[in-house]
Amino acid sequence: MHGFIEFITGSSEAAKDLRRKLVFKIVPMTNPDGVICGNYRTSLSGNDLNRQFSTPNPKLHPEICALRNLVSQINAKQLQSEPIRAYMDIHGHSRKKSIFIYGPEYALYSDKYFKARMIPKLLDEASEMFRFHSCRFTVEAAKTRCARVVFNRDFNILNCFTLEASMFGYVDSQRCTKELTMEDYIGFGVKMALTLK
């Protein structure tokens, strides 16, 4: 997130071009009260906020209500058929290696099947740290209330993703595991921005 924000707010020609073409709405964190207390998954209400997007409670999940309202307002005000080009959560992953994406599920015969894989494929081409073959484009029963699934279903956003970055490392082209450093995470944020160009 840091590298992404730093790049798109920068003075490079690529960043200026991106800002001319796209409007970015960035929520740096949706769980500030949980994180400040050392939780990375649950809020102070004891809920995994990323499982509350279907029917959030305004008292227990105000951040999720606000995010749903924002997306709803953008959709209501726009004239294009797809006013929101992409939605992406950025998470840390505690088990798998590399950086990868969970994306929407479309049948192979759907015209959206390959379109929903375009951004992940471009990320795979842009960075050795990203692993396309670790990406999953399915909706498991336990994930039906997470942001990427709900926003894809309720707001018809084609490119709804959860980007997962390993908390440990990535597998390089020689099949060796390399540690992911802070510079790697920041650098990947830049590559993520350039992929949208």
Beta strands, then each sheet from edge to edge (+ up, - down):
strand 1: 86-93
strand 2: 99-102
strand 3: 159-166
strand 4: 169-171
strand 5: 177-179
sheet 1: 1+ 3+ 2-
sheet 2: 4+ 5-
end
